[in-house]
Amino acid sequence: MISDAEVERFFATLAAANPDPLPELQYSSVFELLVAVMLSAQATDAGVNKATPALFARAPSAQAMLALGLEEITQHIRSIGLYRTKARNLLQTCALLVERHDGEVPHSRQALEALPGVGRKTANVVLNVAFGEPTIAVDTHVFRVANRSGLAPGRNPLQVEQLLLRRVPAAYLQHAHHWLILHGRYVCLARRPLCESCRVSAWCEHAWCEHGRNLQSRAQSARSPQRPPESP
Ligand code: SF4
């Protein structure tokens, strides 16, 4: 596990490169955000973004989604993986939003996680993005980057989340999961991490390069007094 000082430099570097990271899912309301995140489970944001404009045009609220009905919801999202299950969960979630929350998305972890198809990760995204809470949603990218880099090793997403919450400096908590998601999606790739162009390799305990040359020595030397410039 990397040191607290290295964690600070890791996030300072990501923050300097992208001070105001945004979700890649497209939405224009808290309800649409919840739906988009539900649909994104085991699917790409790009794939969800292709399907949701037509769906949201027909059903921009929980009430409208209920009125749309299962068949039409299913047709709108059939290009997304697990679409039948997601369509059922979406309809049941909208029914509960109307029944329990006047059609609004609740600002409460407990109430969110009581909705069908809404787990801890989805609740964390909604609490963070819609309500500004410093939660960290651990998806496959965050899990990989946290373990590989030594930021927050853990055997499961909850362990990683709890360790990140303890280790990420307060100044970076709000955007931490966005920076880690984007880093995992575009740089710290699952099969072949792009260590040679990674801006945080100096603080990563597991730096690789595609030709088998291990960048660990570079990272270690960067921790010495001759640390390289910290600009992106
Ligand atoms: S140096 Fe490599 S393994 Fe470490 S965070 Fe960067 S891309 Fe990932």
Residues whose N, C-alpha, C, O or C-beta is under 5 A from the ligand:
A	BS01	SF4	R148 S149 V187 C188 P193 L194 C195 C198 V200 S201 C204 H206 A207 W208
